[in-house]
Amino acid sequence: MPRPCKRRRVCALPACRRFGSLEGTGAPQPLEMTVDEFESIRLLDWVGLTQEEAAARMGVARATVQGIYTSARKKLAGCLVEGWELRIQGGQYELCPGPGTGWGCSPCPRRAKQGEMCMKIAVTYENGQVFQHFGHTAQFKIYQVEEGQVTSAQVVDTNGSGHGALAGFLKDQGVDTLLCGGIGGGAKTALAQAGIELYGGVSGSADQAVEDLLAGRLVFQPDILCSHHGHGEGHSCGEHHACGEGHSCHS
């Protein structure tokens, strides 16, 4: 029995799905580029991701993305050099349901297409950096975004709210997107129920992380999960951070 083909994640369908010569010349039969091949071109050539980052977005192995991309580029070359008609359709893909799924389509193409570029982004915050445990953060830095640009930012205290209440706290603040380091499964569920888009496994400067998110180049871990919350002082969760005894952060 043949192994089933894994569906590739696609953020949005192309705005135009048919290209060809105005003079009507070219091959008798149009070339067909699959939607997932188009997505590989969008992520690698337009957004500027690496093959590894594009593979994470599409939910496949790096070698798979490399193969998809090579096929797509060959078809583009035929279209440009020979004037062949190109149609984008079909393929083994799964379309993103939209904001709030954690797929990492940053900024969300659907939101941009609908003119909904007003966002409120929260970052777990400490001394200018992304704090590395969502449930223990004492502060969030909240950024107001309009038309893809940060228009204002403020640091707010959580007032001792635990991880179980932080999703509600963010929702009350009008936040629709969260950047953080490590995060537990219960908190991820609460954020999803609140309709808040999550980007976990983020580290470094908070301001730079937001800038990277809006530019579509944020490095994050969509499947990050902290399996234990009772770590001690000096412990941090997230990418490139060591986990202490009895604690693990993994993706």
C-alpha positions as CSV (number, residue, x, y, z in Angstrom):
1,M,0.0,0.0,0.0
2,P,1.5,3.4,-1.0
3,R,2.4,5.8,1.8
4,P,-0.1,8.7,1.9
5,C,1.3,12.1,0.9
6,K,1.5,14.6,3.7
7,R,-0.5,17.7,3.0
8,R,1.6,20.8,2.9
9,R,0.6,23.9,4.8
10,V,-0.3,26.9,2.7
11,C,-1.0,30.3,4.2
12,A,-3.3,31.7,1.4
13,L,-4.3,31.0,-2.2
14,P,-2.5,33.1,-4.9
15,A,-4.3,36.3,-5.9
16,C,-3.8,35.4,-9.6
17,R,-3.8,31.8,-10.8
18,R,-3.2,32.1,-14.5
19,F,-0.3,33.7,-16.4
20,G,0.5,33.8,-20.1
21,S,1.6,35.7,-23.2
22,L,-0.7,38.5,-24.4
23,E,0.1,37.4,-27.9
24,G,-1.3,33.9,-27.3
25,T,1.9,32.1,-28.2
26,G,3.5,29.3,-26.2
27,A,3.0,25.6,-25.5
28,P,-0.2,23.9,-26.7
29,Q,-0.9,22.8,-23.1
30,P,-0.3,25.1,-20.2
31,L,2.1,24.3,-17.4
32,E,0.4,23.5,-14.1
33,M,2.1,24.7,-10.9
34,T,0.6,23.2,-7.7
35,V,-0.5,25.5,-4.9
36,D,2.1,24.1,-2.6
37,E,4.8,24.8,-5.3
38,F,3.5,28.4,-5.4
39,E,3.8,28.6,-1.6
40,S,7.5,27.5,-1.7
41,I,8.2,30.3,-4.2
42,R,6.3,32.8,-2.0
43,L,8.2,31.8,1.2
44,L,11.7,31.4,-0.2
45,D,11.8,34.1,-2.9
46,W,9.3,36.7,-1.7
47,V,9.3,36.4,2.1
48,G,13.0,35.5,2.1
49,L,12.9,32.5,4.4
50,T,15.6,29.8,4.5
51,Q,14.6,26.3,3.3
52,E,14.6,25.2,7.0
53,E,12.2,28.0,8.0
54,A,10.0,27.4,5.0
55,A,9.8,23.7,5.9
56,A,8.6,24.6,9.4
57,R,5.9,26.9,7.9
58,M,4.7,24.2,5.5
59,G,4.9,21.4,8.1
60,V,7.3,19.2,6.0
61,A,10.9,18.2,5.9
62,R,13.6,20.5,4.5
63,A,14.3,18.0,1.7
64,T,10.6,18.0,0.7
65,V,10.6,21.8,0.4
66,Q,13.8,21.7,-1.6
67,G,12.1,19.3,-4.1
68,I,8.9,21.3,-4.3
69,Y,10.9,24.5,-4.8
70,T,13.1,23.0,-7.6
71,S,10.0,21.9,-9.5
72,A,8.4,25.3,-9.1
73,R,11.5,27.2,-10.3
74,K,11.7,24.9,-13.4
75,K,8.1,25.7,-14.3
76,L,8.7,29.5,-13.8
77,A,11.7,29.3,-16.1
78,G,9.7,27.6,-18.8
79,C,7.1,30.3,-18.5
80,L,9.6,33.2,-18.7
81,V,11.9,31.7,-21.4
82,E,9.4,30.0,-23.7
83,G,6.4,32.1,-23.0
84,W,4.3,29.2,-21.9
85,E,1.0,29.7,-20.1
86,L,1.2,28.9,-16.4
87,R,-1.8,27.9,-14.2
88,I,-1.6,27.5,-10.4
89,Q,-4.0,24.8,-9.2
90,G,-4.2,21.5,-7.3
91,G,-1.6,19.8,-5.2
92,Q,-1.4,18.1,-1.8
93,Y,-2.0,21.1,0.5
94,E,-3.9,22.3,3.5
95,L,-5.1,25.9,3.6
96,C,-4.5,27.9,6.8
97,P,-7.9,28.5,8.6
98,G,-6.7,32.1,9.4
99,P,-5.4,34.0,12.4
100,G,-5.3,32.2,15.7
101,T,-3.9,28.9,14.4
102,G,-0.2,29.3,15.3
103,W,0.9,28.5,11.7
104,G,3.2,31.5,11.7
105,C,1.9,33.3,8.6
106,S,3.3,36.6,9.8
107,P,1.7,39.0,9.1
108,C,-1.3,36.9,8.1
109,P,-1.9,37.2,4.3
110,R,-5.7,36.9,4.9
111,R,-5.6,39.7,7.4
112,A,-3.7,41.8,5.0
113,K,-6.0,41.0,2.1
114,Q,-9.0,42.0,4.1
115,G,-7.4,45.3,5.2
116,E,-7.3,44.2,8.8
117,M,-3.7,45.3,9.5
118,C,-4.6,46.8,12.9
119,M,-3.0,44.4,15.4
120,K,-2.2,44.4,19.1
121,I,0.9,42.3,19.8
122,A,2.0,41.3,23.3
123,V,5.5,40.1,24.2
124,T,6.5,38.5,27.5
125,Y,9.0,41.2,28.7
126,E,12.0,41.7,31.0
127,N,14.6,44.4,30.6
128,G,14.1,44.8,26.9
129,Q,14.2,41.1,26.2
130,V,11.6,38.4,25.5
131,F,11.0,36.8,28.9
132,Q,11.5,33.0,28.6
133,H,8.4,31.6,30.4
134,F,4.9,32.8,29.6
135,G,3.4,31.7,32.9
136,H,6.0,33.5,35.1
137,T,6.2,36.8,33.2
138,A,5.7,39.9,35.4
139,Q,5.2,42.2,32.4
140,F,4.1,42.3,28.9
141,K,5.1,44.9,26.3
142,I,2.1,45.6,24.2
143,Y,2.5,47.1,20.7
144,Q,-0.2,48.7,18.7
145,V,0.2,48.1,15.0
146,E,-1.6,49.8,12.1
147,E,-1.0,49.1,8.4
148,G,1.9,46.9,9.3
149,Q,3.8,49.6,11.4
150,V,4.1,50.0,15.2
151,T,2.3,53.2,16.2
152,S,2.7,52.9,20.0
153,A,4.0,50.6,22.7
154,Q,3.6,50.3,26.5
155,V,4.8,48.0,29.2
156,V,2.0,46.6,31.5
157,D,2.3,44.7,34.7
158,T,0.5,41.4,35.1
159,N,-0.1,42.1,38.8
160,G,0.8,38.5,39.8
161,S,-1.6,36.8,37.4
162,G,-0.6,33.1,37.0
163,H,-0.5,31.3,33.7
164,G,-4.1,30.2,34.0
165,A,-5.3,33.9,34.1
166,L,-2.9,35.4,31.6
167,A,-4.9,34.5,28.5
168,G,-7.9,36.4,29.9
169,F,-5.6,39.3,30.9
170,L,-4.4,39.6,27.3
171,K,-7.8,39.3,25.9
172,D,-9.0,42.1,28.2
173,Q,-6.1,44.2,26.8
174,G,-7.4,43.6,23.3
175,V,-4.3,41.6,22.3
176,D,-4.6,39.3,19.3
177,T,-1.0,38.1,18.9
178,L,1.5,36.9,21.5
179,L,5.3,36.4,21.3
180,C,7.0,34.4,24.1
181,G,9.7,31.9,25.0
182,G,8.5,28.7,26.6
183,I,4.8,28.0,27.3
184,G,2.8,25.1,28.8
185,G,0.1,23.1,27.1
186,G,-2.8,24.5,29.2
187,A,-1.8,28.1,28.5
188,K,-1.6,27.3,24.7
189,T,-5.1,26.0,24.9
190,A,-6.4,29.0,26.8
191,L,-4.8,31.4,24.2
192,A,-6.3,29.4,21.3
193,Q,-9.7,29.7,23.0
194,A,-9.2,33.4,23.4
195,G,-8.4,33.7,19.7
196,I,-4.8,34.9,20.3
197,E,-2.2,33.9,17.7
198,L,0.9,32.4,19.4
199,Y,4.5,32.5,18.4
200,G,6.5,30.5,21.0
201,G,10.2,29.8,21.3
202,V,11.2,33.5,20.6
203,S,14.3,35.0,22.2
204,G,16.3,38.2,22.1
205,S,15.2,41.8,21.9
206,A,11.4,42.3,22.2
207,D,11.4,45.2,19.8
208,Q,13.4,43.3,17.2
209,A,11.1,40.3,17.5
210,V,8.0,42.4,16.7
211,E,9.9,44.0,13.8
212,D,10.8,40.6,12.5
213,L,7.2,39.3,12.9
214,L,5.8,42.2,10.9
215,A,8.5,41.6,8.2
216,G,7.7,37.9,8.0
217,R,11.1,36.7,9.1
218,L,10.5,35.9,12.8
219,V,12.3,32.7,14.0
220,F,10.0,30.8,16.3
221,Q,9.0,27.2,17.3
222,P,5.3,26.5,16.5
223,D,5.3,23.3,18.5
224,I,7.2,24.4,21.6
225,L,5.9,23.1,24.9
226,C,7.1,23.4,28.4
227,S,6.2,20.3,30.2
228,H,6.7,21.5,33.8
229,H,6.1,24.8,35.5
230,G,7.8,24.5,38.8
231,H,11.4,25.4,37.9
232,G,13.5,27.5,40.2
233,E,15.2,30.8,40.0
234,G,17.7,31.3,37.2
235,H,15.8,28.8,34.9
236,S,14.6,29.9,31.5
237,C,12.6,28.1,28.8
238,G,12.8,28.6,25.1
239,E,15.1,28.3,22.2
240,H,18.8,27.9,23.0
241,H,18.1,27.9,26.8
242,A,19.0,25.0,29.1
243,C,16.3,23.2,31.0
244,G,16.9,22.3,34.6
245,E,16.4,19.0,36.3
246,G,12.8,17.7,36.1
247,H,12.0,20.2,33.4
248,S,11.9,20.0,29.6
249,C,11.1,22.4,26.9
250,H,10.7,20.7,23.5
251,S,9.1,21.1,20.1
